[in-house]
Amino acid sequence: MRPRQSLLDLFSTFLQFESDSAKGWLVDARLRRHMQAHLDQAPMPEPSETFWALYWHKQWQTETATLATGHLAAYLQEVCYWSARKLALNLTTGQSLADFFQIAIAKLDRVLKGFNPQHSAGLRSYASLAFSNIIKDSLRLRQEVDICTDWALLHKLSHKRFVESLRTYGLNADTIAAYTAIWEAFKLLYAPTDGKIRKLSKPDAAAFAAIAQVYNRDRITTVGASATAATPALTEQWLTTCGKAARSFLYPLLVSADASASGQESGELLDDFEFTFQESSLGVVIAEEDAKQRDEQRSQLNAVLLRSLVKLDVQSQRLLQLYYGQGLTQQDIAKQLETKQYTVSRRLTSLRQGLLDGLGDWSQTTLHNPLDSNVLNAMSAILEDWLKVHYSHPDLPSSAEASL
């Protein structure tokens, strides 16, 4: 699909689905105005999308307003789409691409909470994996729900999730209290005899009568004297409702992803497009795009370090060649250069620190990574590996040639 190009579109537009296909981009007018105001105040040259993603994520962590969340939700639309698309193509579940997209984007808050800029390549890369895992987790849960009967679900639910399912179902506090008491009696008295909980069948009349008896015995202390006494028929009705609520909670019906939210401002289509890619090669395309991004970053890092090395004097380059290229110890280098070992040590430390400072400047400017101890340690390790590879290259001059 044709991706969004401008920063304004990236942080203020949303995919519009129609018949399980993404048909275009829908503008959120409020987010667009808000993003435009920030772009107008931004310094020149214009910061990158990575900068704005990190900026809005930082705002999301500190503010109570929903605008930062809205900008991040808009930014991750394509990432969420491709994660959903990949699974929709490879899995046969009876659910659509739009279903998968909605399952994933509904858990945006979980994705944002899990993202740590210091330990991740970027929000896009992290969200791609996170959205995929969210969809897979949902499918595993739904498979469990499909296998279990309603009566088995009532046995498997924790107290917290049972009460939450009743609240989600729209029941009031008094009804929830009564249903919880009847559910606890059900779990106490009715269990599978063969140990196969998933296929637990409906209780018979005698079981419903026993459950009602226990409920009525304890209802004054657990629910209140004014609570309705249970009969076997009423017990069956209540527990049936509880089973429906549990299944609805664990396996909710999905609403169209492009349904208008209440109070949302009207939007406009930025772009209409058709999907013409070969679906069988989607995974290859995604992998190629990720590899291309990594290659670009490696090329940039290589260029930064090479520019730093060019600025060094001949003696400094010779010292690095002896240490990293020939693998000599500091003592051996000191003998060869007719100097003290501590002089070699101090000089190597100074050279490494200078290269590391240049690498840090590049990271802050290009990747917008804040420099803390963890990031610096990681960069230091990268620098050491790079120097070993660079100076062990056969095309580089030897120490004797470098001294000419």
N, C-alpha and C positions, 0 to 999 in steps of 0.2 A: 504494500500500500504506500501511497505517497505520504511521507512524513511531514509534520509541521516544520516550517522553516524559521519563523521569527520567534524571538523570546516572548513577545506579547501573546502569540498563539499558544506557545508551549505551556504557559502558566495560566491560561484563562479559557481554554476550550475543552470540550468533552466529546467522546465518541457518541454518535447516534446510531442505534441498532434498529434494523427493520428486517423482519423475517429472518432472523438469525445472521444477518450480515451487517457489517459496519458500513453505513452509507455516507457518512460525512462528519464534519466537526460542528458542534453546537457551541455558540458563544455564551458564556456567563457574563452578562453586562457588568455586574458589580465587580467581579474579579478582574475584568478587563480594565475598568477604570482605575482600580487599585494598583494593578501591575503597571499601567501606563504612568501613573503618578510616581512610582518608584523608579521607573526607567528614566523619566525626565530629570530626576535628581541624581542619577548615577554619574560617576566620573567618566571621562573619555580616556582611552577607548572603552567601548561598552563591555562590561563584565560578561563572562561566558555563562552558559546554562548551568554548568557545574557550580559556579559561584552562587547563582540564584537558588539552586536546589539546596545547597548548604545553608544559605541565608534563611530561606523559609523554614528549613528544618530547625534551625536555631530559634527562630521566632515561635515555631510551633511548641517548642519545649518551654517557652517562658510566658506566652500570652494565653489568655482565656478566650479571645475572639476566635472565630472559625475561619477567618480569611486565610491564614497560613495553611490550615488544613485543606482549604479549597484549592489553593495554588498547587500544593503538593499532589492532591488528587488529580488535578488537570495534568500536571507534569508526568505522572506515572500511567496515564491512560494507555499509551502505546506499549509500555512494558507489560502491563497487565493483560492487554489484548494478545500479545505474542505468547505469553505464558499460557493463557487459556486456549489459544489456537493450537499450540503444539500438543496439548493434552487431548483436546477435542478430536484432533486428527488421528491420534494413536490409540485412543481408548474407545471401546464400545460400551456406553453406559446408559444410552437412552436420553442423555442430557445434551443440551445444545451448547454451542460456543458462547452465546449470550448468558446461559446459565452459569457456565464456568467463570466468565468474566465477572458476573455479579457476586458470585461466591467469594472471589478473590478480593475485589475492590471493597466489599463490605468489611473486610478485615484490615483496611488501610491503617487503622490506628495501631494494630499489632505490628505491622511492618515498620512503621515510623518509630515505635518504641524499641524495636530490636536493632535498628540501624545505628551503628557507631562509626562516625566519620574517620576515627583514628585507626580502625581495624578493617575497614572495607575499601575496596577500590573506588566505589562511588555508589550513590543512591540507586541509580539505574541497575547496576549489576547486582546489588544486594536484593533489591525489590524483585528482580526477575526470579531469583532462586526462592525468595520468600513466598511470592504469589503461587509459584508452582507447588511448593510444599503445603500451602494452605488448601489448595484444590485437592491434592492427594489425601490430606488428612480428612477433608470433608467426605471424599468418596469412600474412604475406609469406614468412617462412621456411618454413612448411609448404607453401606453394604451390611454392616452389623444390624442396622435398623430393619433392613429388608428381610434378613434371615430370621429375626426374632418375632414372635407373636407379641401382641399388645400386653399380654399377661406376663410374658418374659421380660419385656421392657420395664414393667412396673417393679419387677424383682431386681433388675440390674441398676436402676437409677439410685443415685445417692439422695439423701434428704434435701440437700441444697438444690440439686438440679430438679428434683420433683416439685418443690415449692416454686422454683423459677418457671417451670413449664406451666404450672397452673396460673401464675401471674401473667405470663405471656398469652395464655389462652383467654384472659380477660375476666377471671373470676375475682370476686371481692374477698376481703380478709376473712370474714366469717365462714364463707363457703370453703376457702382454702384450709382453714383450721379443721372443719368437719371432714373434708376429703383426706387430709393428712392423717387424721386419726383412723379412718376406715382403711387407709392404705397400710398403716403400720400393723393393724390387726390382720390384714390380708397377708402381709409378709411373714407374720408370726405363725399363722395357721395353715397357709397353703404354699406348698413347695413341691417340686417334682420328685417322684418316688424313684425314678431311674437315673437321676442326676443330669438329665438333658434339659437344661434350663431354657435353651433357645426355642424349643418346640413346646413349651409349657402351654397346655390347653386351658380352656375356660373352666372355672370351678363349677361343680355341680350344685344342685339346690341345697344339699346338706352343708356344703362348704360355705355357701353364701349365708345360710342360717347361722352357722357357727361364728362367722366373721361379724355378723350383725349383733350377735349376743355379746361378744367381747367388746364391741364398740359401745353398746348401750350400757354395759357395766361400768365402763370407764369414762363415758362422755361428760359426766358432771365435772370431773376433775380435769379432763383434757380439753373440753370444748366449752362447757358451761351448761347450766341447768336448762336454759332456754333453747338449747340445740334440739333439732328434730331427732326423734328416735328413729333408728334404722330398722327396716324390714328386709327380708331376703331380697325382695324385688328392688327396693330402693338401694340396697347395697350393690346389687349387680349394675344398676343404672349409674351410680356414682363411680364405681371402679371402671366401667366402660368409658365414661367421660374422662377419667384420669388417664386411661390408656391412649385415647385420642389426643389428649393434650401432650402427653409424653412424645408420641410419634410426630405430632405437628412441631413440637419444639426441636426435636433432634433432626427432623426431616422437613424443614419449612418449605412451603410453596414459594416459588420464585416469581418475582414481578419483573416485567420487562425492564431492561437496563436503561432504556431511553424514556421511561415514564417521567413526566414533569413532577418535580417536587412541589410540595405545597408552598405557595408564596414566592416561587422562583420567577425571576424576570424572564420575559420572552427572549428567545435567542434567534440566531440566524445561521444558516449554513455557510461555512467558509469555503467548503470544498466538497464536491461530489467525486467519488472515485470508485473504480471497480477493482476487484481482486483478480489478478491475472497470473499470479505465481503458480508454480507447480507444487502442489501440496506435499507430494512425497519427498521433496527436497527441502522442506522448511527447516528441519533440524540442521541440515548442512549450512543453509543460509545464515541461521542464527549463530552457529559455531564460527562461521567465516567472519561475521561481523565482530564477534567478540575477539577473535584472534587478530583481526585487523587493528582494533583499538589497542590491544596489548602491544602489537608490533610498533604502532605509532609512538606509544609512550616509551618503548625501549629505544627507538631511534632518537627521540628527543633527549632522553637521558644520556645516550651515547654522545650526541652532539655537544651537550652541555659540558661533559667531562673532558672531551677532546679539546674544546675551546679553552678550558682551564689549564690543561697540560701544555698547550702551545704557549701560554703566557709565562711558563716557568723557565728559569735559566738552565743552561746546559748542565751545570753541576747537580741541580735538583733532579733533572730528568735522569741523569746517570745514576744517582742514588736510588731512585725508584726502580730503575732497570736492574740494578744489582740485587735489590731486596726482593722485588716481586718477579722479575724475569728469570734470574739465575738462582733465586732461593737461598742466597747467602745469609748467614746470621749477621747480627749487628757487629759482633766481634770480628768476623772475617772482613766485613766491609771497612771497619775502622783500620785494620791492618793494611788493606789494599789502598786506602785513601790516606794512610799515614796520619790518622787523627785518633781521638779518644772515642771509646764506645758510647759514652753518655752524650757526646756531641752528635753522633749518628742517631741516637735515640730521640734526642730533642728535635733534630732536623726532620726526621720521619714523622714525628707527631705533629709538627708545625705544618708540614706539607699535606698530611691527611686532613687536618682541621681546615685548611684553606679550601681543599677540594670539597669537603663536607659542607662548608658554608655556601659554596656555589650551588651544590645540590639542594640545600635547604631553600635557598632563594628561588630556585626553579620550581620546587614543590609547592611553595606558597603562592607563587605567581600563576603557575599553570594549573596545578591540581587543587589549589586552595586548601591544602592540608595544614592545619595548625601544628606548629612544631612543639612537641612535648618530648619527654624522655623516651616513650615507646617509639615514636616516629623516628627520633634521632638514632636510637639503637638499631632500628630496622635499616635506616639509610647507611649507617656505618657498616653494617654487614654487607649491604649491596655494593658499597664502594670497595670494600676489601676484595670481594669476588670479582668485581669489574677490573680492578688493577691487576689481579693475578692473571686473568684471561688476556687483558690487553698487552701486558709486558711479556707474556709467554708466547705471543704471536710470532711465528717464524719470519715474518716480513719486517719486523722491527730490527733496528741495528743493535749489535751487541754492545757491551760496555766499552770494549776497545774502540769500536767504530764511533761510538757516541763521543769519545774523548778527543777524536780527531778534529 
